[in-house]
Structure formats: C-alpha cells, structure tokens
C-alpha cells in the first residue's frame, strides 16, 4: 500500500493520479490518494477517471474539511481488457 498526497496540485491532479497508479503501483497493490476538494466536482471526476482507466475504486471519503481521499487497487492489463470488452458489449446492447 502506498499513499500519495496530491493536494498541492489543487484541481489538476487527475493525470498525475493515473500516472502514479500505472507506474507507482504493482498489480493488486492499493494506493491511497489525497486531494483538495474545492467545489466537490473533483470527487465524481476522480471516480470517473479511475473507472475509465479500468482500475478498482475501493473507497472514497472525506478526510477533513477540505481534503478527500480515494483508495484505488491497480488491476492487471488482462482484467482491464476484459472490462473494456464488457463495457463495449453493454453499449451495443443499449
């Protein structure tokens, strides 16, 4: 498990969070990311970014008055590929 403080990036932490997941975590390893909330849109956007990358969002919670944490588990490339195929199949059905 690794902990990353992204508060200094304010509302521009998404790319760095993805980079840290991809390069800083091993498959099945958990990362805790702390960021500054601002107008609360960053909470949903962070969840959307994690989902788009195919990793597991395990938890999302308020840390204190201005900070938020998300807990992410890195998944294997195989699992990510399976999820992409499943999402595409769901889109075709709709």
N, C-alpha and C positions, 0 to 999 in steps of 0.2 A: 504494500500500500504506500502510495506517495501522496503528498499534499502540496498543492500549488496555490500561491497567493497571486491572483490576477487583479487585485483591487487597483493597483497603480495604472492599469490600462483603462479604467473607467468603463465606458460603454463600447469599447473597441477591443474586446478580449476574445471574441469567438474564434478567429483564425489561430490565435496563439493556443487556445484550449485544444483545438483539433490537432495542432502540431504536437502538443505535449502528449496527447493520447496516442497518436500514431508513432511518435519517436521515443517518448519517455516511459511508456508503459509496456510491459510484456503481455502477451495474450493471457487472458483470465486474471490479470492484475487490476486492482482497483485504484482509481485516482480520486482525490478529493480536491475540488476546485472552488476557491473562494473568490467572489467578485462583488463589486459595488452595485447595488440595486438600481438606484436612480428612479425612473418612472414605472418600474415593475414590468415593462415590456421585455426587458432583458431576461426575465425568468422564463417566459414562454419561448423566446427566441433561442435561449441556450438549450432548452429541451428539444426544440425543433432541429437545431444544428446537430445535436448528439444523435437524434433519430436518423437524420439524413446521412450521417456517417456510418450508421449500422451498428453502433455500439450500444451497450445497455445502460440506460439511465436507472440507477438503483434507488436514488433518493434525491430530494430537492427540499431544502429547508432554510428558514430564516435563521441566520447566525446571531445577529444583533440588530440594532435599529437601522443600520444602513448596508449591511453585508448579507450575502446569501451564499450558500454552498450547494454544490451538486456533487453527487457521488456517481462515478462512471466506471463501468467494467469494460475493459477492452476485449473484443471478441476476435476470433480468427478470421482470416480472409475468406475461408470456406463458409463460415457462418454468415458473414456479410453478403457474400454472393447469393446464398440461399434466400436471404431476406429480400434482396433486390428482385429476385425472380418471383417471390411470393407477392411483393408489392405490385409488380407489373401485372401479374395474373389478376389481382384484385381490381386494378384499374381497368383491365379489359372487361371484366365481368360487369363493372358499373357503367 
